[in-house]
């Protein structure tokens, strides 16, 4: 009877191994499963560690201690009773120790790990169900959404065509600071003027690159007002010097060119404060020799003719 029972148990284990190998082969032959299976296994492992109140190294440390204890025990037996006695039963003793260790771990941690597998699978399923429930109303109204989207795209194209017709090909509207940007720039300029400690660091001149350009002049006047209200010593430059005018004619600036004799401090700070409120600016590298002070030179805005193909 015991032999027949052991034989049945052997066949059960063999069938189980064949079943596991079949599953592993199926997973290996479906690469699309690998990422999902890895993420699922990783979540199970993290949940398991949280359940036992440990970490990866903390969980493995007792296992290593037990294995080293078995090895150490064999050496102590050999030292006390001699190598002959140790060699007689060392394989048997080591196998017994390993079997007891792994059997104990399976009995203690196996149910907990299987529970986390089921729990994580259930949580993933619940999350997917919630996502499906949330998306169901959108799926039911998909045709209406597609129709509304097509109408919105048509209106956007219509207004874009109208804007291009009016603006003669310009890709950006006139540069005007909205109230929120004006307040933010005012606060930054006020803090800078208060913390700079030297009046010359909060002194600037402001002017358009070409006074006949209406859009540049309007932005320059708006900036002048904001700088003055922020307690800066800001003034309007009525005319450019001849060396600067020569450079502007040779290479008209796009955005705000900051000409300054202090490019690494005042010029850079002003540039970043303007960029923070969406005003395109840069510290000019072609400042004329002998130039003194700081000038915010408001150049053209971009349009289709100025964009490289």
Secondary structure, 3 states (H helix, E strand, C coil): CHHHHHHHHHHHHHHHHHHHHHHHHHHHCCHHHHHHHHHHHHHHHHHHHHHHCCCHHHHHHHHHHHHHHHHHHHHHHHHHHCHHHHHHHHHHHHHHHHHHHHHHHHHHHHHHHHHHHHHHHHHHHHHHHHHHHHHHHHHHCHHHHHHHHHHHHHHHHHHHHHHHHHHCCCCCCCCCCCHHHHHHHHHHHHHHHHHHCCHHHHEEEEEECCCCCHHHHHHHHHHHHHHHHCCCEEEECCCCCHHHHHHHHHCCCECEEEEECCHHHHHHHHHHHHHHCCCCEEECCCCCCCCCCEEEEECECCCHHHCCC
